[in-house]
Every structure is written in C-alpha cells, then in structure tokens.
Amino acid sequence: QVQLVESGGGLVQPGGSLTLSCAASGSGFSINACGWYRQAPGKQRELVAIIPSGGSTYYVDSAKGRFTISRDNARNTVTLRMNSLKPEDTAVYYCNAVVTTARSVREYWGQGTQVTVSS
C-alpha cells in the first residue's frame, strides 16, 4: 500500500507564496506521472500541474508563469511552488500519483491541504 501525504498549505496574502509538498511512502513502488489538483468550494476538481517520469511538465493556463512543479525521485516527493498567489487560487490542493508496484498500476490521492489566499 502506498500513501501520499501533503504538507505546506495555509493562509497567505495576495501576491504571496507557498510551497506544497507531497511525500509517498510504502515499499516496492515507483511513481510514474504525479501532479497536483485543486478543488474550490462549489467547483469541480481541476488539474493544476503534472510532471511525468520523463518529458515535459504541464500547467493549467491560470498557473503558468506562477507555479512550478518538481519531483525528487530518490525521495519520492513532488513539490508545487506557488508564487504571486491570487484569491482565486483558494482551494483544497490534492497530490496525485500513478504508482507501479509488482502487482498493479494504480492512481493514488493525498488527503488534501487547504490553501487560502486572502487579505
């Protein structure tokens, strides 16, 4: 069993920055693509950024130029650096990973971390 645990959410003023981290724990696994989603109140969950095991990263248009996704394969972590935050970035942010084990390839989600951008 693999678990994803997020950290780094909180309250920040508009224009501020936050860094979200997600750590995968377990044994005998490797992470394929991983990324971050968010869900604002009353809205559907949306993809924010994704980083594959190889190849280019992807960002939703609203995140381009402000957010940076990175991963550390040795530590099984994925990080989302968010700059120039806006009130519309307020949401619960979820880490997501496609994980390969000896028995399966499946998708995992973290529990979510709240990001609130407000003055």
N, CA, C and O atoms as a MOPAC input file, in Angstrom:
PM7 MOZYME 1SCF
protein

 N      0.84400 1    -1.18400 1     0.00000 1
 C      0.00000 1     0.00000 1     0.00000 1
 C      0.88100 1     1.23600 1     0.00000 1
 O      1.88700 1     1.30300 1     0.70700 1
 N      0.48500 1     2.21700 1    -0.80900 1
 C      1.21800 1     3.47000 1    -0.91100 1
 C      0.35800 1     4.58100 1    -0.33500 1
 O     -0.85100 1     4.62200 1    -0.56100 1
 N      0.97400 1     5.46400 1     0.39300 1
 C      0.28000 1     6.63000 1     0.94100 1
 C      0.94000 1     7.89800 1     0.45400 1
 O      2.16300 1     7.98000 1     0.34000 1
 N      0.10200 1     8.89800 1     0.16500 1
 C      0.58300 1    10.22300 1    -0.20600 1
 C      0.18600 1    11.18600 1     0.90900 1
 O     -0.98000 1    11.24300 1     1.29900 1
 N      1.14500 1    11.93000 1     1.41400 1
 C      0.87600 1    12.87600 1     2.48600 1
 C      1.33500 1    14.25600 1     2.05000 1
 O      2.50500 1    14.45900 1     1.72600 1
 N      0.39400 1    15.21400 1     2.04400 1
 C      0.70500 1    16.58000 1     1.64500 1
 C      1.02300 1    17.43600 1     2.87600 1
 O      0.61100 1    17.13200 1     3.99600 1
 N      1.75400 1    18.49400 1     2.63200 1
 C      2.02200 1    19.49000 1     3.66000 1
 C      2.28800 1    20.82800 1     2.98300 1
 O      2.57200 1    20.89000 1     1.78700 1
 N      2.19000 1    21.90000 1     3.77300 1
 C      2.58000 1    23.20800 1     3.26500 1
 C      1.45300 1    24.16300 1     2.97100 1
 O      1.71500 1    25.30600 1     2.59600 1
 N      0.21100 1    23.74900 1     3.12200 1
 C     -0.88600 1    24.67500 1     2.89400 1
 C     -0.98100 1    25.70700 1     3.99300 1
 O     -0.24800 1    25.65900 1     4.98100 1
 N     -1.90200 1    26.64700 1     3.80400 1
 C     -2.08600 1    27.67000 1     4.83100 1
 C     -2.74000 1    28.91100 1     4.28200 1
 O     -3.28800 1    28.91800 1     3.18000 1
 N     -2.67100 1    29.97000 1     5.08000 1
 C     -3.24500 1    31.26000 1     4.71500 1
 C     -2.12100 1    32.18900 1     4.26000 1
 O     -1.09200 1    32.31200 1     4.92400 1
 N     -2.33400 1    32.83100 1     3.13400 1
 C     -1.32900 1    33.74600 1     2.59600 1
 C     -2.03900 1    34.93800 1     1.97700 1
 O     -3.16300 1    34.81700 1     1.48800 1
 N     -1.38800 1    36.07300 1     2.00000 1
 C     -1.96900 1    37.27100 1     1.38700 1
 C     -1.79900 1    37.23300 1    -0.12600 1
 O     -0.90000 1    36.56800 1    -0.64100 1
 N     -2.66700 1    37.94900 1    -0.83500 1
 C     -2.49600 1    38.02500 1    -2.29900 1
 C     -1.09800 1    38.52700 1    -2.64600 1
 O     -0.57500 1    39.45500 1    -2.03000 1
 N     -0.51700 1    37.88700 1    -3.64700 1
 C      0.85100 1    38.20700 1    -4.04000 1
 C      1.90600 1    37.39500 1    -3.32600 1
 O      3.08000 1    37.43300 1    -3.69400 1
 N      1.49700 1    36.66200 1    -2.30800 1
 C      2.44000 1    35.87100 1    -1.54600 1
 C      2.75900 1    34.53800 1    -2.20100 1
 O      2.32000 1    34.24300 1    -3.31300 1
 N      3.53500 1    33.74600 1    -1.47800 1
 C      3.99100 1    32.45400 1    -1.99200 1
 C      3.76000 1    31.34400 1    -0.97600 1
 O      3.74200 1    31.57400 1     0.23300 1
 N      3.58800 1    30.15500 1    -1.49200 1
 C      3.50700 1    28.95100 1    -0.67600 1
 C      4.15900 1    27.81100 1    -1.44000 1
 O      4.18200 1    27.79600 1    -2.67100 1
 N      4.68000 1    26.86900 1    -0.69200 1
 C      5.21300 1    25.65700 1    -1.31100 1
 C      4.49800 1    24.45300 1    -0.71600 1
 O      4.49700 1    24.25300 1     0.49800 1
 N      3.89600 1    23.66300 1    -1.58000 1
 C      3.24000 1    22.43500 1    -1.17500 1
 C      4.16500 1    21.25100 1    -1.45700 1
 O      4.82800 1    21.18800 1    -2.49200 1
 N      4.18700 1    20.33500 1    -0.52500 1
 C      4.99600 1    19.12900 1    -0.69900 1
 C      4.12900 1    17.89200 1    -0.53400 1
 O      3.14900 1    17.89400 1     0.21100 1
 N      4.50400 1    16.85400 1    -1.23100 1
 C      3.78700 1    15.58000 1    -1.15400 1
 C      4.82500 1    14.47500 1    -1.09600 1
 O      5.70500 1    14.38200 1    -1.95200 1
 N      4.71100 1    13.64800 1    -0.08400 1
 C      5.65300 1    12.54300 1     0.08500 1
 C      4.92000 1    11.22100 1    -0.03800 1
 O      3.87800 1    11.01600 1     0.58500 1
 N      5.46100 1    10.34100 1    -0.83200 1
 C      4.89200 1     9.00000 1    -0.99100 1
 C      5.64200 1     8.03000 1    -0.10200 1
 O      6.87200 1     8.02800 1    -0.06000 1
 N      4.89100 1     7.20800 1     0.60700 1
 C      5.50900 1     6.20400 1     1.47400 1
 C      4.94900 1     4.82500 1     1.16000 1
 O      3.84100 1     4.69100 1     0.64100 1
 N      5.72100 1     3.82200 1     1.47800 1
 C      5.35400 1     2.44600 1     1.20800 1
 C      6.60100 1     1.69000 1     0.83100 1
 O      7.71400 1     2.12100 1     1.13500 1
 N      6.42300 1     0.56200 1     0.16900 1
 C      7.59400 1    -0.20100 1    -0.25900 1
 C      7.33200 1    -0.83600 1    -1.61600 1
 O      6.19200 1    -1.13800 1    -1.97100 1
 N      8.39200 1    -1.02900 1    -2.35400 1
 C      8.28500 1    -1.72600 1    -3.62600 1
 C      7.45300 1    -1.02500 1    -4.66500 1
 O      6.67000 1    -1.66200 1    -5.37000 1
 N      7.61100 1     0.28900 1    -4.77100 1
 C      6.82500 1     1.02200 1    -5.76000 1
 C      7.70300 1     2.00700 1    -6.51000 1
 O      8.80400 1     2.34600 1    -6.07700 1
 N      7.19300 1     2.45300 1    -7.63700 1
 C      7.80000 1     3.55400 1    -8.37400 1
 C      6.67400 1     4.46000 1    -8.85800 1
 O      5.56600 1     4.01200 1    -9.15200 1
 N      6.99300 1     5.73600 1    -8.93100 1
 C      5.99100 1     6.72200 1    -9.31500 1
 C      6.14300 1     7.05700 1   -10.78800 1
 O      7.23300 1     7.40000 1   -11.24500 1
 N      5.07900 1     6.95900 1   -11.51000 1
 C      5.07200 1     7.36700 1   -12.91700 1
 C      4.78100 1     8.86700 1   -12.95600 1
 O      5.58500 1     9.66000 1   -12.46300 1
 N      3.67800 1     9.25900 1   -13.51800 1
 C      3.31300 1    10.67200 1   -13.50900 1
 C      2.78900 1    11.05400 1   -12.12700 1
 O      2.17100 1    10.24000 1   -11.44100 1
 N      3.03900 1    12.28200 1   -11.73400 1
 C      2.46300 1    12.79400 1   -10.49000 1
 C      2.13400 1    14.26500 1   -10.68500 1
 O      2.67500 1    14.93300 1   -11.56600 1
 N      1.24300 1    14.74500 1    -9.85200 1
 C      0.83300 1    16.12700 1   -10.03400 1
 C     -0.03400 1    16.62500 1    -8.90800 1
 O     -0.23000 1    15.96700 1    -7.88600 1
 N     -0.55400 1    17.83800 1    -9.14400 1
 C     -1.40900 1    18.49800 1    -8.17000 1
 C     -2.72500 1    18.89200 1    -8.81400 1
 O     -2.76500 1    19.38100 1    -9.94400 1
 N     -3.80900 1    18.66800 1    -8.06500 1
 C     -5.14000 1    19.09200 1    -8.44300 1
 C     -5.63300 1    20.03800 1    -7.34600 1
 O     -5.06100 1    20.10100 1    -6.25700 1
 N     -6.69200 1    20.76000 1    -7.65100 1
 C     -7.31600 1    21.58200 1    -6.62100 1
 C     -8.81800 1    21.60300 1    -6.81400 1
 O     -9.33900 1    21.40500 1    -7.91200 1
 N     -9.49700 1    21.85200 1    -5.69900 1
 C    -10.95200 1    21.94000 1    -5.73100 1
 C    -11.39100 1    23.09700 1    -4.86200 1
 O    -11.18000 1    23.10300 1    -3.64900 1
 N    -12.00700 1    24.07800 1    -5.50500 1
 C    -12.54800 1    25.22800 1    -4.79400 1
 C    -13.98900 1    24.92700 1    -4.41900 1
 O    -14.62500 1    24.08100 1    -5.04800 1
 N    -14.51800 1    25.60800 1    -3.40000 1
 C    -15.90800 1    25.36800 1    -2.98200 1
 C    -16.87800 1    25.54100 1    -4.14900 1
 O    -16.84200 1    26.54800 1    -4.85600 1
 N    -17.73200 1    24.55800 1    -4.33700 1
 C    -18.73600 1    24.62900 1    -5.38000 1
 C    -18.24000 1    24.37200 1    -6.77600 1
 O    -18.99700 1    24.50100 1    -7.73800 1
 N    -16.97200 1    24.00600 1    -6.90600 1
 C    -16.40000 1    23.76100 1    -8.23000 1
 C    -15.86300 1    22.33500 1    -8.33500 1
 O    -15.63500 1    21.65900 1    -7.33200 1
 N    -15.67000 1    21.90500 1    -9.56600 1
 C    -15.09800 1    20.58500 1    -9.79000 1
 C    -13.58700 1    20.61100 1    -9.54500 1
 O    -12.93600 1    21.65100 1    -9.65200 1
 N    -13.06100 1    19.45100 1    -9.22000 1
 C    -11.62100 1    19.33300 1    -9.05100 1
 C    -10.95800 1    19.53500 1   -10.41800 1
 O    -11.41100 1    18.99900 1   -11.43000 1
 N     -9.88600 1    20.31200 1   -10.42400 1
 C     -9.18400 1    20.57400 1   -11.67600 1
 C     -7.69900 1    20.28100 1   -11.53900 1
 O     -7.11000 1    20.41200 1   -10.46600 1
 N     -7.11500 1    19.88100 1   -12.65700 1
 C     -5.68300 1    19.64600 1   -12.70400 1
 C     -4.95600 1    20.99400 1   -12.68500 1
 O     -5.31100 1    21.90600 1   -13.43200 1
 N     -3.95600 1    21.11000 1   -11.84300 1
 C     -3.14700 1    22.31900 1   -11.76000 1
 C     -1.82600 1    22.13300 1   -12.50900 1
 O     -1.45500 1    22.95200 1   -13.35000 1
 N     -1.13300 1    21.05400 1   -12.19400 1
 C      0.16300 1    20.80500 1   -12.82200 1
 C      0.47400 1    19.32200 1   -12.73600 1
 O      0.06400 1    18.63500 1   -11.80100 1
 N      1.20600 1    18.84500 1   -13.72800 1
 C      1.58300 1    17.44600 1   -13.74500 1
 C      3.01500 1    17.31800 1   -14.23300 1
 O      3.46700 1    18.07400 1   -15.09400 1
 N      3.72100 1    16.34500 1   -13.66700 1
 C      5.09500 1    16.09600 1   -14.09100 1
 C      5.24600 1    14.59700 1   -14.31900 1
 O      5.11800 1    13.81300 1   -13.37900 1
 N      5.51100 1    14.19900 1   -15.53600 1
 C      5.65900 1    12.77700 1   -15.83000 1
 C      7.02000 1    12.26400 1   -15.37900 1
 O      7.86500 1    13.04100 1   -14.93400 1
 N      7.23000 1    10.96800 1   -15.49300 1
 C      8.52300 1    10.40000 1   -15.13100 1
 C      9.59000 1    10.83400 1   -16.12600 1
 O     10.77700 1    10.83900 1   -15.80100 1
 N      9.18300 1    11.19200 1   -17.31300 1
 C     10.08400 1    11.75400 1   -18.30400 1
 C      9.29200 1    12.66200 1   -19.20400 1
 O      8.10100 1    12.43200 1   -19.41200 1
 N      9.91100 1    13.68500 1   -19.74200 1
 C      9.15600 1    14.57100 1   -20.60300 1
 C      8.79900 1    15.88300 1   -19.95300 1
 O      9.27600 1    16.19900 1   -18.86300 1
 N      7.96500 1    16.63900 1   -20.61800 1
 C      7.66700 1    17.99800 1   -20.20600 1
 C      6.57700 1    18.06200 1   -19.14100 1
 O      5.69600 1    17.20500 1   -19.08100 1
 N      6.65300 1    19.07000 1   -18.32500 1
 C      5.61200 1    19.34100 1   -17.35100 1
 C      4.44300 1    20.02300 1   -18.04700 1
 O      4.57300 1    20.55900 1   -19.14700 1
 N      3.28700 1    19.98700 1   -17.36900 1
 C      2.07600 1    20.63000 1   -17.88000 1
 C      1.49200 1    21.48500 1   -16.76900 1
 O      1.48300 1    21.09000 1   -15.60300 1
 N      1.00100 1    22.67200 1   -17.14600 1
 C      0.33400 1    23.55500 1   -16.19900 1
 C     -0.98900 1    24.02000 1   -16.79200 1
 O     -1.10300 1    24.25400 1   -17.99500 1
 N     -1.98200 1    24.14800 1   -15.92400 1
 C     -3.21500 1    24.79100 1   -16.36000 1
 C     -2.87800 1    26.25000 1   -16.66200 1
 O     -1.97200 1    26.81900 1   -16.05400 1
 N     -3.60000 1    26.84700 1   -17.59200 1
 C     -3.25500 1    28.20100 1   -18.03200 1
 C     -3.13300 1    29.18500 1   -16.86300 1
 O     -2.24300 1    30.03600 1   -16.85900 1
 N     -4.01300 1    29.07200 1   -15.88700 1
 C     -4.00600 1    30.03000 1   -14.77800 1
 C     -2.76800 1    29.90500 1   -13.90000 1
 O     -2.46600 1    30.81300 1   -13.12600 1
 N     -2.05300 1    28.79700 1   -14.01100 1
 C     -0.86600 1    28.56500 1   -13.18300 1
 C      0.44000 1    28.87200 1   -13.91800 1
 O      1.49100 1    29.01400 1   -13.29200 1
 N      0.37300 1    28.97100 1   -15.20900 1
 C      1.59300 1    29.18300 1   -15.99600 1
 C      2.28500 1    30.48400 1   -15.60200 1
 O      1.65000 1    31.53300 1   -15.48400 1
 N      3.58600 1    30.39500 1   -15.40400 1
 C      4.36800 1    31.56000 1   -15.02800 1
 C      4.35700 1    31.86900 1   -13.55000 1
 O      5.15100 1    32.68800 1   -13.08800 1
 N      3.47100 1    31.23000 1   -12.78800 1
 C      3.39800 1    31.49100 1   -11.34400 1
 C      3.73900 1    30.26800 1   -10.51700 1
 O      4.33300 1    30.38700 1    -9.44600 1
 N      3.36600 1    29.08700 1   -11.00700 1
 C      3.58300 1    27.84300 1   -10.26000 1
 C      4.68500 1    27.02900 1   -10.91500 1
 O      4.86400 1    27.07100 1   -12.13200 1
 N      5.42300 1    26.28600 1   -10.09500 1
 C      6.46200 1    25.39000 1   -10.59800 1
 C      6.33700 1    24.04600 1    -9.89800 1
 O      6.34900 1    23.96700 1    -8.67000 1
 N      6.22000 1    23.00400 1   -10.68700 1
 C      6.15600 1    21.65800 1   -10.13200 1
 C      7.50700 1    20.98400 1   -10.31800 1
 O      8.15900 1    21.14500 1   -11.35000 1
 N      7.91700 1    20.23000 1    -9.30700 1
 C      9.17900 1    19.50000 1    -9.39000 1
 C      9.03900 1    18.19400 1    -8.61600 1
 O      8.12700 1    18.03300 1    -7.80400 1
 N      9.94600 1    17.27300 1    -8.87700 1
 C      9.90200 1    15.98900 1    -8.17200 1
 C     11.31100 1    15.54200 1    -7.82800 1
 O     12.28000 1    15.88400 1    -8.50600 1
 N     11.39300 1    14.77100 1    -6.75800 1
 C     12.64700 1    14.16800 1    -6.33300 1
 C     12.39800 1    12.66700 1    -6.31700 1
 O     11.77500 1    12.14400 1    -5.39200 1
 N     12.87700 1    11.98800 1    -7.32700 1
 C     12.59600 1    10.55700 1    -7.45300 1
 C     13.26800 1     9.74500 1    -6.34900 1
 O     12.73900 1     8.71900 1    -5.92200 1
 N     14.41200 1    10.19500 1    -5.89500 1
 C     15.11300 1     9.46200 1    -4.83400 1
 C     14.33900 1     9.50800 1    -3.51800 1
 O     14.37900 1     8.56500 1    -2.72800 1
 N     13.63800 1    10.61500 1    -3.29500 1
 C     12.89700 1    10.77100 1    -2.04700 1
 C     11.39900 1    10.54000 1    -2.22600 1
 O     10.63800 1    10.61700 1    -1.26200 1
 N     10.97600 1    10.25900 1    -3.45700 1
 C      9.54200 1    10.04500 1    -3.74800 1
 C      8.69300 1    11.22000 1    -3.29000 1
 O      7.67400 1    11.04600 1    -2.62100 1
 N      9.12500 1    12.40300 1    -3.65600 1
 C      8.37700 1    13.60300 1    -3.30600 1
 C      8.07400 1    14.42300 1    -4.56400 1
 O      8.80100 1    14.37200 1    -5.55600 1
 N      6.99100 1    15.16800 1    -4.48800 1
 C      6.64600 1    16.12100 1    -5.53500 1
 C      6.27500 1    17.42700 1    -4.85400 1
 O      5.57500 1    17.43600 1    -3.84200 1
 N      6.74500 1    18.51900 1    -5.41400 1
 C      6.59100 1    19.82800 1    -4.79900 1
 C      5.92600 1    20.79000 1    -5.77200 1
 O      6.17600 1    20.74200 1    -6.97700 1
 N      5.08400 1    21.65700 1    -5.24300 1
 C      4.46200 1    22.70300 1    -6.04800 1
 C      4.80600 1    24.04100 1    -5.40400 1
 O      4.34000 1    24.34900 1    -4.30700 1
 N      5.61200 1    24.82000 1    -6.08100 1
 C      5.94900 1    26.15900 1    -5.61800 1
 C      4.96600 1    27.12700 1    -6.27300 1
 O      4.85400 1    27.18400 1    -7.49800 1
 N      4.25800 1    27.88600 1    -5.43900 1
 C      3.24100 1    28.80200 1    -5.92800 1
 C      3.62900 1    30.23500 1    -5.57500 1
 O      3.76000 1    30.57900 1    -4.40000 1
 N      3.80700 1    31.04800 1    -6.57400 1
 C      4.14100 1    32.45800 1    -6.39800 1
 C      2.99600 1    33.34100 1    -6.89500 1
 O      2.10300 1    32.88400 1    -7.60900 1
 N      3.04200 1    34.59600 1    -6.50700 1
 C      2.04000 1    35.57500 1    -6.96300 1
 C      0.62900 1    35.03200 1    -6.79300 1
 O     -0.18400 1    35.07900 1    -7.71600 1
 N      0.35600 1    34.52400 1    -5.62300 1
 C     -0.94000 1    33.89500 1    -5.38000 1
 C     -2.07600 1    34.90400 1    -5.43500 1
 O     -1.93500 1    36.06500 1    -5.05000 1
 N     -3.21600 1    34.41100 1    -5.93200 1
 C     -4.40600 1    35.23700 1    -6.08800 1
 C     -5.54100 1    34.63400 1    -5.28400 1
 O     -5.51600 1    33.43900 1    -4.99000 1
 N     -6.54000 1    35.43400 1    -4.92100 1
 C     -7.68300 1    34.87900 1    -4.18400 1
 C     -8.33600 1    33.70200 1    -4.91300 1
 O     -8.84900 1    32.78800 1    -4.26700 1
 N     -8.32100 1    33.71300 1    -6.22800 1
 C     -8.93200 1    32.61500 1    -6.97500 1
 C     -8.11600 1    31.32600 1    -6.93200 1
 O     -8.55800 1    30.29900 1    -7.44600 1
 N     -6.94100 1    31.36700 1    -6.32900 1
 C     -6.16300 1    30.14700 1    -6.10700 1
 C     -6.61800 1    29.41800 1    -4.84100 1
 O     -6.16400 1    28.30900 1    -4.56000 1
 N     -7.50800 1    30.04100 1    -4.09100 1
 C     -8.00400 1    29.41800 1    -2.86600 1
 C     -8.73000 1    28.11900 1    -3.18900 1
 O     -9.65600 1    28.09800 1    -4.00000 1
 N     -8.30300 1    27.04500 1    -2.55100 1
 C     -8.86500 1    25.72500 1    -2.82300 1
 C     -8.20000 1    24.70300 1    -1.90200 1
 O     -7.22100 1    25.00200 1    -1.21900 1
 N     -8.75100 1    23.50300 1    -1.89900 1
 C     -8.04600 1    22.36300 1    -1.32300 1
 C     -7.19300 1    21.76400 1    -2.43600 1
 O     -7.68900 1    21.45900 1    -3.52000 1
 N     -5.91800 1    21.60200 1    -2.15400 1
 C     -4.98000 1    21.07200 1    -3.13800 1
 C     -4.67700 1    19.60700 1    -2.82100 1
 O     -4.38900 1    19.24400 1    -1.68100 1
 N     -4.74900 1    18.78700 1    -3.85400 1
 C     -4.55600 1    17.35100 1    -3.70300 1
 C     -3.36500 1    16.88600 1    -4.53100 1
 O     -3.20500 1    17.25900 1    -5.69300 1
 N     -2.55800 1    16.08400 1    -3.91600 1
 C     -1.46900 1    15.41800 1    -4.62200 1
 C     -2.01700 1    14.14700 1    -5.27500 1
 O     -2.87200 1    13.46400 1    -4.71200 1
 N     -1.51900 1    13.85100 1    -6.44700 1
 C     -1.95800 1    12.67900 1    -7.20200 1
 C     -0.74800 1    11.98800 1    -7.80300 1
 O      0.18100 1    12.64400 1    -8.27500 1
 N     -0.76100 1    10.65800 1    -7.78400 1
 C      0.35900 1     9.93000 1    -8.38000 1
 C     -0.12400 1     8.62100 1    -8.99500 1
 O     -0.98100 1     7.93600 1    -8.43600 1
 N      0.42700 1     8.29200 1   -10.12800 1
 C      0.21600 1     6.97700 1   -10.74500 1
 C      1.40200 1     6.12600 1   -10.33900 1
 O      2.55000 1     6.43200 1   -10.66100 1
 N      1.10200 1     5.04900 1    -9.62500 1
 C      2.14200 1     4.27100 1    -8.97000 1
 C      2.16500 1     2.84800 1    -9.51500 1
 O      1.12200 1     2.21500 1    -9.67900 1
 N      3.34600 1     2.36800 1    -9.78800 1
 C      3.53600 1     0.99100 1   -10.22900 1
 C      4.12900 1     0.15900 1    -9.08800 1
 O      5.13800 1     0.53100 1    -8.48900 1
 N      3.48600 1    -0.96200 1    -8.80700 1
 C      4.04400 1    -1.95400 1    -7.88200 1
 C      4.18000 1    -3.26300 1    -8.64800 1
 O      3.90400 1    -3.32700 1    -9.84600 1
 N      4.60300 1    -4.29200 1    -7.95100 1
 C      4.75000 1    -5.59500 1    -8.60400 1
 C      3.40600 1    -6.14800 1    -9.07100 1
 O      3.34200 1    -6.97900 1    -9.97700 1
 N      2.33400 1    -5.67100 1    -8.43400 1
 C      1.02200 1    -6.25100 1    -8.71000 1
 C      0.11700 1    -5.37500 1    -9.54800 1
 O     -0.82700 1    -5.87300 1   -10.16100 1
 N      0.38500 1    -4.08500 1    -9.58800 1
 C     -0.59000 1    -3.22600 1   -10.24300 1
 C     -0.00200 1    -1.87900 1   -10.63600 1
 O      1.09300 1    -1.50100 1   -10.22000 1
 N     -0.76500 1    -1.17900 1   -11.44800 1
 C     -0.53600 1     0.23300 1   -11.72400 1
 C     -1.83000 1     0.93600 1   -11.34300 1
 O     -2.88300 1     0.65600 1   -11.91600 1
 N     -1.75900 1     1.82800 1   -10.39700 1
 C     -2.97300 1     2.49500 1    -9.95800 1
 C     -2.67900 1     3.91300 1    -9.51900 1
 O     -1.53400 1     4.32900 1    -9.33900 1
 N     -3.76400 1     4.62100 1    -9.35900 1
 C     -3.70300 1     6.03000 1    -9.01300 1
 C     -3.94600 1     6.19300 1    -7.51600 1
 O     -4.80200 1     5.53400 1    -6.92600 1
 N     -3.16200 1     7.09500 1    -6.92200 1
 C     -3.32800 1     7.40300 1    -5.50000 1
 C     -3.56100 1     8.89900 1    -5.32500 1
 O     -3.11600 1     9.71700 1    -6.13000 1
 N     -4.27600 1     9.23200 1    -4.24200 1
 C     -4.55000 1    10.62600 1    -3.89100 1
 C     -4.11000 1    10.89200 1    -2.46300 1
 O     -4.18400 1    10.01600 1    -1.60200 1
 N     -3.65600 1    12.09800 1    -2.22800 1
 C     -3.41500 1    12.53900 1    -0.86400 1
 C     -4.71400 1    13.00500 1    -0.24200 1
 O     -5.76500 1    13.01400 1    -0.88200 1
 N     -4.62000 1    13.39500 1     1.02600 1
 C     -5.82100 1    13.76600 1     1.77100 1
 C     -6.24300 1    15.20700 1     1.50000 1
 O     -7.35800 1    15.60000 1     1.84200 1
 N     -5.37200 1    15.98600 1     0.89400 1
 C     -5.69200 1    17.38000 1     0.59800 1
 C     -5.12700 1    18.33700 1     1.62800 1
 O     -5.03800 1    18.01800 1     2.81400 1
 N     -4.74600 1    19.51300 1     1.16000 1
 C     -4.26500 1    20.56300 1     2.04500 1
 C     -4.89500 1    21.88400 1     1.60400 1
 O     -4.93100 1    22.20500 1     0.41600 1
 N     -5.38600 1    22.63700 1     2.57600 1
 C     -6.11700 1    23.86800 1     2.28400 1
 C     -5.14000 1    25.00800 1     1.98500 1
 O     -4.18000 1    25.23300 1     2.72300 1
 N     -5.40300 1    25.71000 1     0.90300 1
 C     -4.68900 1    26.94000 1     0.57500 1
 C     -5.71600 1    28.06200 1     0.51300 1
 O     -6.67600 1    27.99700 1    -0.25400 1
 N     -5.50400 1    29.09500 1     1.32900 1
 C     -6.40800 1    30.23300 1     1.35500 1
 C     -5.61000 1    31.49200 1     1.06000 1
 O     -4.63600 1    31.79800 1     1.74800 1
 N     -6.03100 1    32.21800 1     0.03100 1
 C     -5.37200 1    33.46500 1    -0.34700 1
 C     -6.33700 1    34.60300 1    -0.05000 1
 O     -7.35500 1    34.76900 1    -0.72200 1
 N     -5.99900 1    35.37500 1     0.95900 1
 C     -6.90300 1    36.42100 1     1.40000 1
 C     -6.13900 1    37.48600 1     2.16200 1
 O     -5.14300 1    37.20100 1     2.82700 1
 N     -6.61200 1    38.70700 1     2.05900 1
 C     -6.01200 1    39.79600 1     2.82800 1
 C     -6.75300 1    39.99600 1     4.14000 1
 O     -6.39200 1    40.87200 1     4.92600 1

